[in-house]
Structures are given as C-alpha cells and as structure tokens.
Amino acid sequence: MAAAVQLSHKVHVLGRKEELDTVLLPGKVAIVLDVLFATSTIVTAVAHGASAVIPALDEAAARAESARHPAGGCVLAGELYAETLPGFAPPTPLALLAHGVAGKQVIYSTTNGTVALAGAAAADEVYAAALLNARAVVDHVLARHPGQTVLIVCSGSMGNLNLEDYYGAGYLVELLAERLGEGADFSDAARLARAFYRSGDPLPTLLDSRVGRMMTARGLGHEIEYAAQRSTLGVVPWLRAGRLVPAA
C-alpha cells in the first residue's frame, strides 16, 4: 500500500471511500456522502428526532451494538448489497421515518455509507452530508473550522465512483465557492465535481445513476425524489465517540 499523502488544497474530493487510504486524515474535516441512501437516511433520522445514529460496519457489528441497548430503546436498520437485512428496519429515509425514530438511537449498517464514515474517523471532525442538508453542513464547517482542509468523501460502491455521490460533492463545492470565493483553493477533483454538479438538475441526475435506476426498478422512485431535494434540512450530523449526533 502506498504511503498516505498530505493534501495541499484546502478543499478536496475523494471519489470513493477506498481513497481514504491514500491521504492523511488528522488535521482535516471530513464530510461523508452516500446520497442513495445512507447519509440521506442519517440526516433524515436526526432531523426527525433520533437521539443518535450509530453507524456499524456490518450486520454482526450492528447486532452486537443492539444487544448493548435496552429493548425498545433503539431501532436496528440497514442493508447489504441493497437488500434489507433480516429483522432490520428498512434503510431508506422515508421508510425508516415511517418505522419510527423519534427519541430513539438508530443502529445503522449499510454496504458503503457506514463503512465510509468509519474509514474517515481519523479526521479531526467527521460530518454526514446529503443534498438534503448541504448548506447547513457548509455553514457549520466554515463557522467552526475556518482555515482547515475540507475533505469531501464520496462513499461510492464496491470500489467504484457513484454519480449521485459525486454530484452531491459538487453541490458542496458549489456552496463552498459561494462563501469562499472563486479564488479559493479547490483541488482539480473538487473543480471537476462542481462542473458535474452544474451539468444537470438533481432529480434526473440521481434517477439516471446506476443506483438510481436499480432503486427505481425496486419501486423506490419516491425515495430518490426525496433525496434529490437540496438544503431542505438544517441538521448537521456530527460523529462523536462512534455516534452521529446533531452538531450544536
């Protein structure tokens, strides 16, 4: 494995979680994206009263975490390869919301998004972002972490880049450019993500992605429509001691 490198740009984008092994994370602020659907679900759960979302690496870790909580005090949710895990609540935002999350901790395992969050944990601060809360995340990061390098991490899927995550990264870069100015120190990857974001509207872009087409075929078009909304939620899920909680 090649040695990790120190990034020279203040805003950089990683196209897939596997690239986390190529950069030094300490000293940086990581913003993790899995638009369809892990971080969209996390943001939604926190916005609707979940006391915390606990990201788990896999089903076994999620079940072990659940065993440490009193019965009825948490919701176990998640998927593997887009299939809801046996006995788990559904992993998509609207379906999980209908299941009930207010006042509970959500223990959540997904194929890519929760793995990306775990991989980014060595950064100084880690936040979960989606199209849904992008402006709130950017406002918070710029207010609380001025001058720090911002690393936008796309979860991707099975080692591949996902269009919906790269589009979300471009939206974050667009919002950062609005605040920092066009002369801000964006890496080429960040500039490319921004150009992709500017190339189309969110809903058709998400629907036309590989994951979007697969989810539409499974009758989840309404979940994609929901996840395609931009900056409608004001929560900023913040990773603290292995739990995503609302940032102050």
C-alpha positions as CSV (number, residue, x, y, z in Angstrom):
1,M,0.0,0.0,0.0
2,A,1.4,3.4,-0.9
3,A,2.1,5.9,1.9
4,A,-0.7,8.4,2.6
5,V,0.0,11.9,1.4
6,Q,-0.6,15.3,2.9
7,L,-3.1,17.3,0.8
8,S,-2.0,20.7,-0.4
9,H,-5.5,22.0,-1.3
10,K,-8.0,23.4,1.2
11,V,-11.0,21.7,-0.4
12,H,-10.6,18.3,-2.0
13,V,-12.9,15.5,-3.1
14,L,-12.4,11.7,-2.9
15,G,-14.5,9.9,-5.4
16,R,-14.8,6.7,-3.4
17,K,-14.2,5.6,0.2
18,E,-11.3,3.4,-0.8
19,E,-9.2,6.5,-1.5
20,L,-9.3,7.4,2.2
21,D,-6.2,5.1,2.5
22,T,-4.3,7.5,0.2
23,V,-4.5,10.7,2.3
24,L,-3.5,11.7,5.8
25,L,-6.7,12.4,7.8
26,P,-5.5,14.1,11.0
27,G,-5.9,17.9,10.8
28,K,-8.7,17.7,8.3
29,V,-12.5,18.0,8.4
30,A,-14.2,15.1,6.6
31,I,-17.7,15.4,5.1
32,V,-19.0,12.0,4.1
33,L,-21.7,11.5,1.3
34,D,-23.8,8.5,0.4
35,V,-26.7,10.1,-1.3
36,L,-28.6,6.9,-2.2
37,F,-29.2,6.4,0.6
38,A,-27.1,6.1,3.8
39,T,-26.3,9.7,4.6
40,S,-29.7,10.9,3.3
41,T,-31.2,8.4,5.8
42,I,-28.9,9.5,8.6
43,V,-29.7,13.2,8.0
44,T,-33.4,12.5,7.9
45,A,-33.4,10.4,11.1
46,V,-31.5,13.1,13.1
47,A,-33.8,15.8,11.7
48,H,-36.8,13.9,12.9
49,G,-35.7,13.4,16.4
50,A,-33.4,10.4,16.6
51,S,-31.2,10.9,19.5
52,A,-28.2,9.5,17.6
53,V,-27.4,7.3,14.7
54,I,-24.7,4.7,15.4
55,P,-23.0,3.6,12.2
56,A,-22.0,-0.1,12.1
57,L,-19.5,-1.7,9.8
58,D,-21.7,-4.7,9.1
59,E,-24.7,-6.8,10.3
60,A,-22.7,-8.6,13.0
61,A,-21.5,-5.3,14.5
62,A,-25.0,-3.8,14.3
63,R,-26.5,-6.8,16.2
64,A,-23.7,-6.7,18.8
65,E,-24.4,-3.0,19.3
66,S,-28.1,-3.6,19.6
67,A,-27.6,-6.2,22.3
68,R,-26.0,-3.4,24.5
69,H,-29.2,-1.4,24.5
70,P,-32.4,-2.0,26.4
71,A,-35.3,-3.5,24.4
72,G,-37.3,-0.8,22.6
73,G,-34.7,1.9,23.1
74,C,-33.2,1.6,19.6
75,V,-34.0,0.9,16.0
76,L,-31.9,-1.6,14.1
77,A,-31.8,-0.7,10.4
78,G,-29.7,-1.5,7.4
79,E,-28.9,-3.3,4.2
80,L,-26.3,-5.3,2.4
81,Y,-26.0,-5.1,-1.4
82,A,-29.3,-3.1,-1.4
83,E,-31.3,-5.8,0.4
84,T,-32.8,-5.0,3.8
85,L,-31.0,-7.2,6.4
86,P,-33.2,-9.8,8.1
87,G,-35.1,-8.4,11.0
88,F,-33.8,-4.9,10.4
89,A,-35.9,-1.8,9.7
90,P,-35.7,-0.5,6.1
91,P,-32.6,1.6,5.3
92,T,-34.1,4.3,3.1
93,P,-35.1,7.7,4.6
94,L,-38.8,7.8,4.2
95,A,-39.3,4.1,5.0
96,L,-37.2,4.4,8.2
97,L,-39.0,7.5,9.2
98,A,-42.3,5.7,8.9
99,H,-40.9,2.9,11.1
100,G,-40.4,5.5,13.9
101,V,-37.1,7.0,15.1
102,A,-38.1,10.0,17.4
103,G,-36.4,9.7,20.7
104,K,-34.5,6.6,19.8
105,Q,-31.0,5.6,18.8
106,V,-30.7,4.2,15.3
107,I,-28.1,1.5,14.8
108,Y,-27.5,1.5,11.1
109,S,-25.4,-0.7,8.8
110,T,-25.0,-0.2,5.1
111,T,-22.8,-1.6,2.4
112,N,-21.0,1.7,1.7
113,G,-22.0,4.7,3.7
114,T,-21.4,3.5,7.2
115,V,-18.1,1.9,6.1
116,A,-17.1,5.3,4.7
117,L,-17.9,7.0,8.0
118,A,-15.8,4.5,9.8
119,G,-12.9,5.0,7.4
120,A,-13.0,8.8,7.9
121,A,-13.0,8.6,11.7
122,A,-9.3,9.6,12.0
123,A,-10.1,13.1,10.7
124,D,-10.3,15.8,13.3
125,E,-14.0,16.1,12.7
126,V,-16.4,14.0,10.6
127,Y,-19.9,15.1,9.4
128,A,-22.6,13.3,7.4
129,A,-23.9,15.2,4.5
130,A,-26.5,14.8,1.7
131,L,-28.2,17.0,-0.8
132,L,-30.8,17.5,1.9
133,N,-28.6,19.3,4.4
134,A,-25.6,20.5,2.3
135,R,-26.0,24.2,3.0
136,A,-26.3,23.6,6.8
137,V,-23.1,21.5,6.7
138,V,-21.1,24.1,4.7
139,D,-22.3,26.9,7.0
140,H,-21.3,24.9,10.1
141,V,-17.9,23.8,8.8
142,L,-16.9,27.3,7.7
143,A,-18.1,28.8,11.0
144,R,-16.5,26.1,13.3
145,H,-13.4,25.1,11.3
146,P,-12.0,28.2,9.5
147,G,-8.8,27.5,7.6
148,Q,-8.9,23.7,8.0
149,T,-8.7,21.5,5.0
150,V,-12.1,20.1,4.0
151,L,-12.1,16.6,2.6
152,I,-15.4,15.6,0.9
153,V,-15.6,11.8,0.8
154,C,-17.9,10.1,-1.7
155,S,-18.8,6.6,-0.4
156,G,-19.0,5.1,-3.9
157,S,-20.0,1.4,-4.3
158,M,-17.8,-1.7,-4.4
159,G,-14.7,0.3,-5.2
160,N,-16.4,2.4,-7.9
161,L,-17.4,6.0,-8.1
162,N,-21.2,6.7,-7.9
163,L,-22.6,9.6,-9.9
164,E,-25.1,10.6,-7.2
165,D,-22.3,11.0,-4.6
166,Y,-20.1,12.9,-7.0
167,Y,-23.0,15.2,-7.8
168,G,-23.5,15.8,-4.1
169,A,-19.8,16.6,-3.7
170,G,-20.1,19.1,-6.5
171,Y,-23.0,20.7,-4.7
172,L,-21.0,21.1,-1.6
173,V,-18.1,22.6,-3.6
174,E,-20.6,25.0,-5.2
175,L,-21.8,26.1,-1.8
176,L,-18.2,26.4,-0.5
177,A,-17.3,28.6,-3.6
178,E,-20.3,30.9,-2.8
179,R,-18.9,31.5,0.6
180,L,-15.1,31.4,0.0
181,G,-15.0,33.0,-3.5
182,E,-13.8,31.7,-6.8
183,G,-10.2,32.1,-5.9
184,A,-10.4,29.6,-3.0
185,D,-8.0,26.7,-3.0
186,F,-10.0,23.9,-4.7
187,S,-8.3,20.7,-6.0
188,D,-8.9,19.6,-9.5
189,A,-11.1,16.8,-8.2
190,A,-13.2,19.4,-6.4
191,R,-13.5,21.6,-9.5
192,L,-14.5,18.6,-11.6
193,A,-17.2,17.6,-9.1
194,R,-18.5,21.2,-9.2
195,A,-18.6,21.1,-13.0
196,F,-20.5,17.9,-12.9
197,Y,-23.0,19.3,-10.4
198,R,-23.6,22.3,-12.8
199,S,-24.2,19.9,-15.7
200,G,-27.7,18.9,-14.6
201,D,-30.6,19.1,-12.2
202,P,-30.6,16.8,-9.2
203,L,-33.6,14.5,-9.7
204,P,-32.8,13.4,-13.3
205,T,-29.2,13.0,-12.4
206,L,-30.0,10.8,-9.4
207,L,-32.6,8.8,-11.4
208,D,-30.2,8.2,-14.2
209,S,-27.3,6.9,-12.0
210,R,-26.7,3.2,-11.7
211,V,-28.0,3.1,-8.2
212,G,-30.9,5.3,-9.1
213,R,-32.0,3.0,-11.9
214,M,-31.7,0.0,-9.6
215,M,-33.7,1.6,-6.9
216,T,-36.4,2.8,-9.3
217,A,-36.8,-0.7,-10.6
218,R,-37.4,-1.7,-6.9
219,G,-40.2,0.8,-6.6
220,L,-38.2,3.4,-4.6
221,G,-38.5,6.3,-7.0
222,H,-40.2,8.3,-4.3
223,E,-37.2,7.9,-2.0
224,I,-35.0,9.2,-4.8
225,E,-37.3,12.2,-5.3
226,Y,-37.0,12.9,-1.6
227,A,-33.2,12.5,-1.5
228,A,-32.8,14.9,-4.5
229,Q,-34.1,17.9,-2.6
230,R,-31.4,20.5,-1.9
231,S,-30.8,22.0,1.5
232,T,-34.3,21.5,3.0
233,L,-33.0,20.3,6.3
234,G,-30.9,22.2,8.8
235,V,-29.3,19.4,10.8
236,V,-25.6,18.6,10.8
237,P,-24.9,15.0,12.0
238,W,-21.6,15.0,13.8
239,L,-19.5,11.9,14.6
240,R,-18.6,11.8,18.3
241,A,-17.4,8.7,20.0
242,G,-18.8,6.5,17.3
243,R,-22.3,8.2,17.3
244,L,-23.7,10.7,14.9
245,V,-25.5,13.4,16.9
246,P,-26.7,16.9,15.9
247,A,-23.9,19.4,15.9
248,A,-24.6,22.5,18.0
